[in-house]
Amino acid sequence: MNYKEQIKLIQKVTGLNQDEIARRLEVTFAALNRWLNDRAVPRENLKKKINKLYTELTGEESKSENIKEAKKQFIKKKQKEHKNIL
């Protein structure tokens, strides 16, 4: 799975918008938008940040392309962190 697919999956699983993802990656909205529209490619250190954020938010290191499974993993991770929340 490439960086573009990871970013899109982060959006679908977490509901974060591009601006929020850009802030978490410490880049501008414009930079993130250029990556998603194939007008630019992130540097290797930023690809690592994207991968780390993906793993952190989805809880999947295998980079499954199955959105439903990624959502389940995200929910399970949050349930472990916040045991008393419905």
N, CA, C and O of each residue as an XYZ file, in Angstrom:
344
protein
N       0.854     -1.170      0.000
C       0.000      0.000      0.000
C       0.902      1.236      0.000
O       1.829      1.332      0.804
N       0.629      2.169     -0.894
C       1.474      3.359     -0.969
C       0.951      4.461     -0.045
O      -0.096      4.319      0.587
N       1.692      5.546      0.017
C       1.361      6.646      0.925
C      -0.011      7.254      0.627
O      -0.736      7.640      1.544
N      -0.352      7.337     -0.629
C      -1.634      7.928     -1.020
C      -2.803      7.070     -0.515
O      -3.781      7.600      0.012
N      -2.699      5.775     -0.674
C      -3.735      4.866     -0.185
C      -3.822      4.911      1.333
O      -4.915      4.837      1.896
N      -2.683      5.031      1.996
C      -2.675      5.110      3.453
C      -3.399      6.370      3.935
O      -4.196      6.311      4.872
N      -3.122      7.501      3.295
C      -3.771      8.757      3.688
C      -5.277      8.666      3.483
O      -6.051      9.084      4.345
N      -5.689      8.128      2.357
C      -7.129      7.999      2.094
C      -7.788      7.064      3.095
O      -8.911      7.316      3.531
N      -7.107      5.994      3.462
C      -7.656      5.067      4.444
C      -7.726      5.710      5.826
O      -8.680      5.477      6.568
N      -6.733      6.512      6.174
C      -6.776      7.254      7.440
C      -8.018      8.141      7.469
O      -8.717      8.207      8.479
N      -8.287      8.820      6.356
C      -9.468      9.682      6.276
C     -10.750      8.888      6.481
O     -11.624      9.309      7.239
N     -10.871      7.748      5.815
C     -12.089      6.953      5.902
C     -12.290      6.344      7.283
O     -13.407      6.320      7.799
N     -11.213      5.855      7.877
C     -11.317      5.169      9.162
C     -11.570      6.151     10.306
O     -12.410      5.897     11.169
N     -10.851      7.262     10.314
C     -10.914      8.176     11.450
C     -11.860      9.347     11.252
O     -12.308      9.951     12.227
N     -12.168      9.675     10.014
C     -13.020     10.831      9.748
C     -12.264     12.150      9.775
O     -12.876     13.218      9.742
N     -10.942     12.086      9.836
C     -10.143     13.310      9.820
C     -10.164     13.913      8.423
O     -10.201     13.189      7.428
N     -10.142     15.252      8.348
C     -10.068     15.878      7.034
C      -8.598     16.122      6.669
O      -7.703     15.868      7.476
N      -8.360     16.608      5.466
C      -6.989     16.783      4.983
C      -6.202     17.760      5.842
O      -5.009     17.561      6.070
N      -6.851     18.806      6.317
C      -6.175     19.798      7.142
C      -5.699     19.187      8.457
O      -4.585     19.460      8.904
N      -6.535     18.366      9.072
C      -6.169     17.722     10.336
C      -5.034     16.713     10.135
O      -4.129     16.616     10.963
N      -5.089     15.972      9.043
C      -4.014     15.019      8.750
C      -2.710     15.765      8.479
O      -1.649     15.348      8.944
N      -2.783     16.862      7.733
C      -1.590     17.662      7.435
C      -0.958     18.174      8.730
O       0.264     18.147      8.875
N      -1.783     18.639      9.670
C      -1.243     19.115     10.952
C      -0.550     17.990     11.709
O       0.510     18.198     12.299
N      -1.141     16.802     11.696
C      -0.521     15.664     12.396
C       0.794     15.252     11.758
O       1.696     14.766     12.440
N       0.901     15.444     10.457
C       2.140     15.102      9.752
C       3.130     16.262      9.755
O       4.258     16.127      9.283
N       2.696     17.409     10.293
C       3.514     18.619     10.355
C       3.915     19.113      8.968
O       5.066     19.479      8.727
N       2.934     19.115      8.062
C       3.116     19.667      6.717
C       1.943     20.599      6.448
O       0.989     20.653      7.225
N       2.022     21.330      5.344
C       0.921     22.222      4.999
C      -0.204     21.452      4.311
O      -0.001     20.364      3.772
N      -1.377     22.040      4.345
C      -2.510     21.463      3.631
C      -2.177     21.338      2.149
O      -2.506     20.336      1.514
N      -1.524     22.358      1.604
C      -1.191     22.371      0.176
C      -0.278     21.197     -0.188
O      -0.461     20.559     -1.225
N       0.700     20.919      0.669
C       1.621     19.807      0.399
C       0.859     18.482      0.378
O       1.036     17.667     -0.527
N       0.016     18.281      1.381
C      -0.758     17.043      1.444
C      -1.674     16.917      0.229
O      -1.807     15.837     -0.346
N      -2.293     18.004     -0.151
C      -3.194     18.004     -1.302
C      -2.446     17.675     -2.583
O      -2.966     16.951     -3.432
N      -1.239     18.194     -2.734
C      -0.432     17.879     -3.930
C      -0.088     16.397     -3.982
O      -0.064     15.806     -5.062
N       0.179     15.787     -2.825
C       0.476     14.353     -2.792
C      -0.732     13.546     -3.234
O      -0.607     12.592     -4.002
N      -1.899     13.932     -2.745
C      -3.109     13.180     -3.065
C      -3.543     13.354     -4.512
O      -4.228     12.493     -5.065
N      -3.148     14.465     -5.129
C      -3.512     14.727     -6.521
C      -2.380     14.427     -7.494
O      -2.411     14.864     -8.645
N      -1.372     13.675     -7.027
C      -0.240     13.241     -7.855
C       0.534     14.387     -8.508
O       1.074     14.233     -9.603
N       0.585     15.531     -7.831
C       1.391     16.637     -8.350
C       2.749     16.713     -7.662
O       3.633     17.459     -8.085
N       2.901     15.932     -6.597
C       4.171     15.885     -5.871
C       4.240     14.558     -5.120
O       3.239     13.855     -4.980
N       5.426     14.235     -4.643
C       5.654     13.002     -3.893
C       6.351     13.387     -2.587
O       7.304     14.166     -2.602
N       5.886     12.848     -1.464
C       6.552     13.180     -0.201
C       7.951     12.567     -0.123
O       8.230     11.531     -0.726
N       8.813     13.229      0.631
C      10.156     12.698      0.844
C      10.075     11.449      1.711
O       9.043     11.157      2.316
N      11.173     10.729      1.758
C      11.197      9.457      2.489
C      10.855      9.623      3.966
O      10.137      8.797      4.531
N      11.365     10.688      4.600
C      11.073     10.883      6.017
C       9.583     11.143      6.237
O       9.034     10.747      7.266
N       8.933     11.793      5.297
C       7.493     12.031      5.408
C       6.696     10.771      5.098
O       5.626     10.560      5.669
N       7.198      9.943      4.210
C       6.541      8.655      3.955
C       6.560      7.804      5.218
O       5.602      7.090      5.512
N       7.665      7.886      5.963
C       7.760      7.156      7.229
C       6.761      7.705      8.248
O       6.153      6.945      9.002
N       6.594      9.040      8.264
C       5.612      9.656      9.162
C       4.194      9.224      8.800
O       3.380      8.949      9.681
N       3.903      9.164      7.511
C       2.586      8.733      7.048
C       2.342      7.293      7.489
O       1.265      6.964      7.987
N       3.337      6.446      7.304
C       3.218      5.040      7.695
C       3.022      4.918      9.205
O       2.207      4.117      9.663
N       3.759      5.703      9.971
C       3.638      5.676     11.432
C       2.242      6.136     11.856
O       1.621      5.513     12.716
N       1.748      7.218     11.260
C       0.407      7.718     11.580
C      -0.649      6.690     11.200
O      -1.609      6.471     11.939
N      -0.468      6.066     10.052
C      -1.391      5.017      9.609
C      -1.453      3.888     10.627
O      -2.535      3.453     11.021
N      -0.290      3.420     11.048
C      -0.216      2.331     12.010
C      -0.825      2.746     13.345
O      -1.551      1.978     13.977
N      -0.522      3.959     13.760
C      -1.024      4.480     15.036
C      -2.547      4.608     15.041
O      -3.197      4.230     16.015
N      -3.111      5.134     13.971
C      -4.547      5.397     13.943
C      -5.395      4.187     13.578
O      -6.519      4.055     14.064
N      -4.883      3.315     12.743
C      -5.679      2.164     12.339
C      -5.351      0.926     13.149
O      -6.152     -0.006     13.214
N      -4.191      0.909     13.759
C      -3.784     -0.252     14.537
C      -3.351     -1.424     13.683
O      -3.206     -2.540     14.184
N      -3.144     -1.187     12.415
C      -2.764     -2.258     11.499
C      -1.368     -2.041     10.966
O      -1.073     -1.019     10.347
N      -0.520     -3.008     11.213
C       0.820     -2.933     10.659
C       0.897     -3.661      9.326
O       1.822     -3.436      8.546
N      -0.061     -4.524      9.066
C      -0.049     -5.286      7.821
C      -0.568     -4.469      6.647
O      -0.487     -4.909      5.501
N      -1.095     -3.292      6.923
C      -1.596     -2.390      5.884
C      -2.692     -3.042      5.047
O      -2.644     -3.045      3.817
N      -3.656     -3.581      5.731
C      -4.764     -4.224      5.034
C      -5.514     -3.211      4.178
O      -5.717     -2.069      4.590
N      -5.919     -3.628      3.003
C      -6.673     -2.748      2.128
C      -8.167     -2.802      2.437
O      -8.963     -2.078      1.838
N      -8.528     -3.654      3.363
C      -9.919     -3.800      3.721
C     -10.301     -2.709      4.718
O      -9.878     -2.753      5.873
N     -11.092     -1.739      4.287
C     -11.469     -0.605      5.118
C     -12.268     -1.057      6.327
O     -12.067     -0.548      7.430
N     -13.150     -1.984      6.137
C     -13.979     -2.467      7.244
C     -13.116     -3.073      8.342
O     -13.349     -2.824      9.524
N     -12.132     -3.860      7.961
C     -11.228     -4.468      8.944
C     -10.396     -3.402      9.649
O     -10.161     -3.499     10.854
N      -9.952     -2.394      8.918
C      -9.176     -1.308      9.518
C     -10.024     -0.546     10.540
O      -9.528     -0.165     11.600
N     -11.292     -0.327     10.220
C     -12.190      0.349     11.157
C     -12.373     -0.475     12.422
O     -12.374      0.070     13.526
N     -12.528     -1.779     12.269
C     -12.682     -2.654     13.428
C     -11.457     -2.575     14.324
O     -11.579     -2.493     15.547
N     -10.285     -2.599     13.721
C      -9.047     -2.523     14.486
C      -8.941     -1.190     15.218
O      -8.501     -1.142     16.367
N      -9.343     -0.112     14.556
C      -9.314      1.219     15.159
C     -10.240      1.273     16.367
O      -9.867      1.805     17.413
N     -11.432      0.732     16.230
C     -12.401      0.720     17.324
C     -11.896     -0.128     18.487
O     -12.013      0.276     19.644
N     -11.341     -1.285     18.193
C     -10.799     -2.151     19.248
C      -9.690     -1.447     20.016
O      -9.609     -1.546     21.241
N      -8.841     -0.738     19.290
C      -7.749     -0.020     19.935
C      -8.295      1.063     20.861
O      -7.824      1.213     21.989
N      -9.285      1.814     20.390
C      -9.881      2.871     21.202
C     -10.621      2.296     22.400
O     -10.620      2.899     23.473
N     -11.252      1.141     22.234
C     -11.954      0.504     23.346
C     -10.979      0.115     24.451
O     -11.303      0.227     25.633
N      -9.801     -0.337     24.077
C      -8.797     -0.697     25.070
C      -8.299      0.534     25.819
O      -8.019      0.470     27.016
N      -8.192      1.652     25.108
C      -7.723      2.885     25.731
C      -8.767      3.496     26.662
O      -8.421      4.076     27.692
N     -10.047      3.365     26.300
C     -11.142      3.989     27.038
C     -12.164      2.922     27.394
O     -13.176      2.778     26.709
N     -11.912      2.185     28.442
C     -12.732      1.027     28.771
C     -14.158      1.370     29.213
O     -15.057      0.546     29.042
N     -14.388      2.549     29.771
C     -15.714      2.866     30.315
C     -16.598      3.648     29.346
O     -17.676      4.105     29.729
N     -16.171      3.802     28.135
C     -16.971      4.531     27.143
C     -17.819      3.545     26.375
O     -17.346      2.478     25.984
N     -19.073      3.899     26.159
C     -19.982      3.005     25.434
C     -19.597      2.881     23.994
O     -20.255      2.166     23.238
